[in-house]
Amino acid sequence: MATTFAGEVTPVSNPRLVDFTGDGVPHSPAEYAALLTRLTASGPVTTDEYSRGGAVAALEEQFARLLGKEAAIFMPSGTLANHLAVRALARDRRRVIVQEISHLYNDCGDCAQELSQLNLVPLAPGRATFTRDDVTRVLERTASGRVAAAVGAVSIESPVRRLRGEVVGLDEMRALSAFARQRGLGLHLDGARLFIAAAYSGHPLTEYTSLFDTVYVSLWKCFNSGSGAILAGPRALLSEMHHPRRMFGGALWNAWPFAAVASHYAEGYLERLTAAVRTAQLLLQELVAAGSFELTQIPNGTNVFRLKLLRGEPETFRERLRAREIVLPPPEPDGFWLRVNETLARRPPDELAGALRTSVA
């Protein structure tokens, strides 16, 4: 039997389905509609107005509590959450230090530069972590320039999407946080997948979030909402944040469907994912012993690993597993890149390992 625990949610689809394709639980449009119907029939889900009040306000209070922050605000996307966070923290000091490989620097269309006239300063090309010395060099170069251009904020993404979930170590975060605060710099955490990092490290969420002024988490990656993000931080910084949110076109008329689903999955999520991580660890041990697979885990990684067949045809293997209610993403040239999510807790590791072994034949 699969493990049961507090905070368990009833699947809206096949309760035995294990899906390795994403960070969350996949929902078809029909399943998502069925879940909304169930949530609105069984509880007091109330409407919001331009993303204020109702279920959205309840979600903001919930995530402020989970993340150990004074306040939180709903955002329609992580792009806007990161942008408005560094914009607010930088104030009139227009330079913001980021990882060269970060989402904010690579995947947001230069929004902070184009729309808020911020100058993103990228550090540590191709690496998850930059150091105190890296930041010191930027500050010294800025101070010695012929035209004053002060650094106002530091943004750190962890886990790093472009490095398949590699994390910035908590010790490195502590050192950077202490140094940045000594220098009066604002600190932002792009923690889109922060709950995943906490499940793998065993550290409480607040050990991460207490090091930063603001933190963003995605609502769709782990909490299965159709869209949305949460930005959490000091009440004084966020209390009027709905004004720039609306200025940038982010005040959705009704966001309650996103809030209701995210809130449903958030309670007990960390416990469910931790159980899934334990299942995954036991599963990987059994697959290594089986001898039919090559397994690669990301150094300093989290929920992403590579599974390569040593014999057999990948698409045939994938189709056989689908018949056994196990879903894999399409194979890449170097194998299957799989993601651990809470669906792994639905079935015992020996049962999953047996299905993978027999599907190779």
PLY file of the C-alpha trace (Angstrom):
ply
format ascii 1.0
element vertex 361
property float x
property float y
property float z
element edge 360
property int vertex1
property int vertex2
end_header
0.00 0.00 0.00
1.11 3.57 -0.65
1.98 5.70 2.37
-0.75 7.91 3.80
-0.12 11.09 5.75
-1.70 14.31 6.96
-2.59 16.75 4.23
-3.29 14.01 1.70
-5.42 15.17 -1.24
-7.87 13.06 -3.21
-6.80 12.85 -6.86
-9.34 14.04 -9.40
-8.05 11.48 -11.91
-6.48 8.01 -11.71
-5.21 7.68 -8.09
-2.54 5.18 -9.23
-1.09 7.34 -11.98
2.60 8.21 -11.47
3.79 10.98 -13.77
7.48 11.85 -14.18
6.94 14.74 -16.60
6.73 17.78 -14.31
7.05 19.29 -10.86
3.34 18.95 -10.08
0.28 16.81 -10.68
-0.97 17.05 -14.28
-4.62 17.97 -14.85
-6.55 17.79 -18.08
-9.04 20.63 -18.65
-11.85 18.29 -17.60
-10.00 17.27 -14.44
-9.22 20.88 -13.56
-12.88 21.83 -14.04
-13.96 18.87 -11.89
-11.56 19.94 -9.14
-12.91 23.50 -9.19
-16.44 22.15 -9.00
-15.53 20.03 -6.00
-13.73 22.86 -4.21
-16.53 25.38 -4.74
-19.17 22.88 -3.66
-17.39 21.82 -0.47
-15.95 25.07 0.87
-16.34 28.85 1.05
-14.47 29.88 -2.10
-15.33 33.54 -2.63
-14.64 35.80 -5.58
-12.03 38.51 -5.75
-12.08 41.79 -7.64
-9.00 42.65 -9.69
-7.05 40.04 -7.71
-7.95 41.56 -4.35
-10.05 40.05 -1.58
-11.95 36.76 -1.47
-10.06 33.54 -2.15
-7.02 35.51 -3.32
-6.65 37.28 0.02
-7.01 33.94 1.81
-4.28 32.46 -0.40
-1.98 35.41 0.33
-2.43 34.92 4.08
-1.80 31.19 3.70
1.48 31.61 1.83
2.69 34.43 4.07
2.31 31.96 6.94
3.98 29.07 5.07
6.92 31.26 4.04
7.29 33.04 7.38
6.72 36.52 5.97
4.52 39.40 7.14
2.55 39.62 3.91
2.14 38.17 0.43
0.57 39.29 -2.82
-0.78 37.30 -5.76
0.92 37.85 -9.11
-0.29 36.49 -12.46
3.21 35.24 -13.34
6.64 34.65 -11.92
8.06 37.10 -14.44
6.06 39.92 -12.90
6.75 38.75 -9.34
10.53 38.82 -9.86
10.39 42.11 -11.75
8.32 43.99 -9.19
10.38 42.57 -6.32
13.75 43.79 -7.60
12.16 47.06 -8.75
10.89 47.74 -5.21
14.08 46.61 -3.48
16.44 48.57 -5.73
14.53 51.85 -5.35
16.73 54.59 -6.83
19.87 52.40 -6.92
19.45 50.98 -10.38
21.86 48.05 -10.54
20.70 44.57 -9.54
23.08 41.61 -9.20
21.76 38.32 -10.64
23.10 34.94 -11.73
24.06 34.93 -15.39
22.06 31.75 -15.85
18.98 32.97 -13.96
15.43 33.11 -15.28
15.21 36.86 -14.65
18.28 37.52 -16.80
17.56 35.06 -19.64
13.86 34.38 -19.98
11.92 37.56 -19.29
12.58 39.64 -22.39
14.71 42.17 -20.47
11.55 43.30 -18.67
13.41 44.86 -15.73
15.73 46.71 -18.09
13.09 47.85 -20.59
10.20 48.64 -18.24
11.93 49.75 -15.02
15.30 50.98 -16.30
17.17 48.59 -14.03
20.63 47.40 -14.98
20.96 43.67 -14.31
24.56 42.73 -13.55
25.09 39.01 -14.31
27.63 36.99 -12.31
28.98 33.41 -12.37
28.40 32.41 -16.03
26.97 28.90 -16.26
27.08 28.34 -12.49
24.36 28.26 -9.86
26.27 30.19 -7.23
28.21 33.42 -7.12
30.34 34.34 -4.12
30.82 37.19 -1.71
34.05 38.04 -3.58
32.10 38.26 -6.86
29.70 40.75 -5.28
32.55 42.70 -3.70
34.20 43.19 -7.08
30.96 44.56 -8.54
30.53 46.97 -5.64
34.13 48.16 -5.88
33.87 48.66 -9.63
30.62 50.56 -9.19
32.10 52.78 -6.48
35.15 53.61 -8.57
33.24 54.51 -11.76
33.37 58.02 -13.12
29.56 58.21 -12.95
27.74 57.09 -9.80
25.56 54.01 -10.38
24.85 52.23 -7.12
23.84 48.59 -6.67
20.46 48.36 -4.97
19.60 44.66 -4.79
20.78 41.08 -5.17
18.52 38.38 -6.64
19.25 34.66 -6.28
17.36 31.89 -8.08
17.32 28.49 -6.41
16.69 25.81 -7.57
18.01 26.95 -10.97
15.77 25.93 -13.85
18.47 26.13 -16.53
20.69 23.81 -14.48
17.96 21.16 -14.08
17.20 22.01 -10.46
20.68 22.58 -9.05
20.47 24.56 -5.81
22.46 27.33 -4.22
23.63 25.82 -0.94
22.13 27.18 2.26
25.58 28.05 3.64
26.32 30.10 0.51
22.95 31.81 0.86
23.70 32.68 4.49
27.07 34.18 3.61
25.68 36.23 0.73
22.71 37.38 2.80
24.87 38.54 5.71
27.24 40.39 3.38
24.44 42.03 1.38
22.73 43.22 4.55
25.98 44.70 5.83
26.10 46.71 2.61
22.43 47.76 2.74
21.40 45.80 -0.36
17.90 44.44 -0.90
17.68 40.65 -1.17
15.26 38.72 -3.38
14.86 34.95 -3.72
13.48 33.57 -6.96
12.20 30.45 -5.23
9.80 29.27 -7.91
10.61 25.70 -6.81
11.64 26.52 -3.23
9.38 23.88 -1.70
11.22 21.24 -3.74
14.56 22.42 -2.36
13.19 22.22 1.19
11.86 18.69 0.64
15.29 17.50 -0.53
17.39 19.35 2.05
15.17 18.77 5.06
15.57 22.41 6.11
12.42 24.37 7.01
11.23 26.85 4.42
11.85 29.70 6.84
15.59 28.90 6.98
15.67 30.02 3.35
13.12 32.81 3.39
14.48 34.52 6.50
17.67 35.32 4.55
15.78 37.42 1.99
13.55 40.48 2.04
11.25 39.06 -0.63
10.62 35.60 -2.04
8.61 34.41 -5.05
7.10 30.95 -5.43
5.25 29.59 -8.43
1.65 28.47 -8.00
1.50 26.24 -11.08
4.80 24.35 -10.88
4.11 22.55 -7.60
0.61 23.61 -6.61
-1.10 22.78 -9.91
-2.87 26.11 -10.42
-3.70 27.13 -13.96
-1.39 30.12 -13.50
-0.10 32.51 -10.90
2.64 33.29 -8.42
3.06 34.54 -4.87
5.44 37.29 -3.81
6.00 37.40 -0.05
7.87 39.89 2.09
7.53 42.83 4.49
4.07 44.35 4.80
5.48 47.86 4.33
6.93 46.86 0.95
3.92 44.93 -0.34
0.94 46.83 1.05
0.73 49.10 -2.00
2.16 46.62 -4.51
-1.26 46.18 -6.14
-0.75 49.57 -7.78
2.36 48.66 -9.84
0.83 45.21 -10.42
-2.11 46.89 -12.11
0.14 49.40 -13.90
1.96 46.49 -15.54
-1.32 44.84 -16.56
-1.22 42.16 -13.87
-4.49 42.81 -12.02
-6.63 39.93 -13.26
-10.33 40.63 -12.83
-10.95 37.23 -11.24
-8.03 35.15 -9.95
-10.05 33.03 -7.52
-9.92 29.85 -9.68
-6.11 29.96 -9.49
-6.16 30.74 -5.77
-8.62 27.97 -4.91
-6.58 25.23 -6.58
-3.21 26.45 -5.28
-4.57 26.74 -1.75
-6.00 23.22 -1.95
-2.64 21.69 -2.84
-0.47 23.90 -0.62
-1.60 22.56 2.74
0.43 19.43 3.50
2.34 19.71 0.23
5.80 19.63 1.78
4.94 16.47 3.71
3.54 14.79 0.59
6.54 15.73 -1.51
8.95 14.54 1.19
7.23 11.15 1.09
7.59 11.14 -2.71
11.30 11.96 -2.38
11.77 8.96 -0.08
9.99 6.77 -2.63
12.22 8.13 -5.41
15.39 7.44 -3.44
14.39 3.83 -2.84
13.32 3.49 -6.47
16.69 4.73 -7.73
18.50 2.25 -5.49
16.48 -0.62 -6.94
17.00 0.52 -10.52
20.77 0.76 -10.05
20.76 -2.81 -8.73
18.66 -3.99 -11.68
21.49 -3.43 -14.18
19.27 -2.40 -17.09
19.58 1.34 -16.55
22.14 4.10 -16.30
21.14 6.74 -13.76
22.56 10.25 -13.52
21.68 12.68 -10.75
22.47 16.41 -10.82
25.29 17.47 -8.47
23.69 19.65 -5.76
20.42 18.82 -7.50
16.85 18.20 -6.44
14.06 16.42 -8.29
15.52 15.96 -11.79
17.46 12.85 -12.86
18.38 11.08 -16.09
17.34 7.52 -16.85
19.05 5.85 -19.79
18.25 2.36 -21.05
21.19 0.00 -21.46
19.06 -2.17 -23.74
15.69 -1.91 -25.40
13.96 0.76 -27.45
13.01 3.95 -25.54
9.61 4.57 -27.14
8.55 0.96 -26.66
9.67 1.18 -23.04
7.67 4.37 -22.61
4.49 2.86 -24.10
4.74 -0.22 -21.91
5.01 1.96 -18.84
2.02 4.03 -19.89
0.00 0.81 -19.95
1.16 0.30 -16.35
-0.06 3.81 -15.38
3.42 5.35 -15.31
4.02 8.36 -17.55
7.46 9.38 -18.86
8.32 12.41 -21.01
9.52 11.80 -24.57
13.10 10.49 -24.65
15.97 12.82 -25.49
19.15 11.65 -27.25
20.87 11.07 -23.90
17.91 9.34 -22.25
14.80 10.26 -20.27
15.00 13.33 -18.04
12.53 12.57 -15.23
11.10 14.75 -12.46
10.04 13.64 -9.01
6.70 15.03 -7.82
4.07 14.09 -5.30
2.50 11.43 -7.56
5.41 9.11 -6.69
3.98 8.70 -3.19
0.93 6.98 -4.67
2.67 3.62 -5.16
5.41 1.67 -3.32
8.97 1.93 -4.71
9.31 -1.83 -5.26
6.12 -1.84 -7.36
7.41 1.06 -9.48
10.84 -0.56 -9.86
9.23 -3.82 -10.94
7.16 -2.03 -13.58
10.27 -0.31 -14.98
12.30 -3.50 -15.02
9.65 -5.58 -16.79
8.99 -2.81 -19.33
12.57 -3.03 -20.59
12.23 -6.63 -21.77
0 1
1 2
2 3
3 4
4 5
5 6
6 7
7 8
8 9
9 10
10 11
11 12
12 13
13 14
14 15
15 16
16 17
17 18
18 19
19 20
20 21
21 22
22 23
23 24
24 25
25 26
26 27
27 28
28 29
29 30
30 31
31 32
32 33
33 34
34 35
35 36
36 37
37 38
38 39
39 40
40 41
41 42
42 43
43 44
44 45
45 46
46 47
47 48
48 49
49 50
50 51
51 52
52 53
53 54
54 55
55 56
56 57
57 58
58 59
59 60
60 61
61 62
62 63
63 64
64 65
65 66
66 67
67 68
68 69
69 70
70 71
71 72
72 73
73 74
74 75
75 76
76 77
77 78
78 79
79 80
80 81
81 82
82 83
83 84
84 85
85 86
86 87
87 88
88 89
89 90
90 91
91 92
92 93
93 94
94 95
95 96
96 97
97 98
98 99
99 100
100 101
101 102
102 103
103 104
104 105
105 106
106 107
107 108
108 109
109 110
110 111
111 112
112 113
113 114
114 115
115 116
116 117
117 118
118 119
119 120
120 121
121 122
122 123
123 124
124 125
125 126
126 127
127 128
128 129
129 130
130 131
131 132
132 133
133 134
134 135
135 136
136 137
137 138
138 139
139 140
140 141
141 142
142 143
143 144
144 145
145 146
146 147
147 148
148 149
149 150
150 151
151 152
152 153
153 154
154 155
155 156
156 157
157 158
158 159
159 160
160 161
161 162
162 163
163 164
164 165
165 166
166 167
167 168
168 169
169 170
170 171
171 172
172 173
173 174
174 175
175 176
176 177
177 178
178 179
179 180
180 181
181 182
182 183
183 184
184 185
185 186
186 187
187 188
188 189
189 190
190 191
191 192
192 193
193 194
194 195
195 196
196 197
197 198
198 199
199 200
200 201
201 202
202 203
203 204
204 205
205 206
206 207
207 208
208 209
209 210
210 211
211 212
212 213
213 214
214 215
215 216
216 217
217 218
218 219
219 220
220 221
221 222
222 223
223 224
224 225
225 226
226 227
227 228
228 229
229 230
230 231
231 232
232 233
233 234
234 235
235 236
236 237
237 238
238 239
239 240
240 241
241 242
242 243
243 244
244 245
245 246
246 247
247 248
248 249
249 250
250 251
251 252
252 253
253 254
254 255
255 256
256 257
257 258
258 259
259 260
260 261
261 262
262 263
263 264
264 265
265 266
266 267
267 268
268 269
269 270
270 271
271 272
272 273
273 274
274 275
275 276
276 277
277 278
278 279
279 280
280 281
281 282
282 283
283 284
284 285
285 286
286 287
287 288
288 289
289 290
290 291
291 292
292 293
293 294
294 295
295 296
296 297
297 298
298 299
299 300
300 301
301 302
302 303
303 304
304 305
305 306
306 307
307 308
308 309
309 310
310 311
311 312
312 313
313 314
314 315
315 316
316 317
317 318
318 319
319 320
320 321
321 322
322 323
323 324
324 325
325 326
326 327
327 328
328 329
329 330
330 331
331 332
332 333
333 334
334 335
335 336
336 337
337 338
338 339
339 340
340 341
341 342
342 343
343 344
344 345
345 346
346 347
347 348
348 349
349 350
350 351
351 352
352 353
353 354
354 355
355 356
356 357
357 358
358 359
359 360
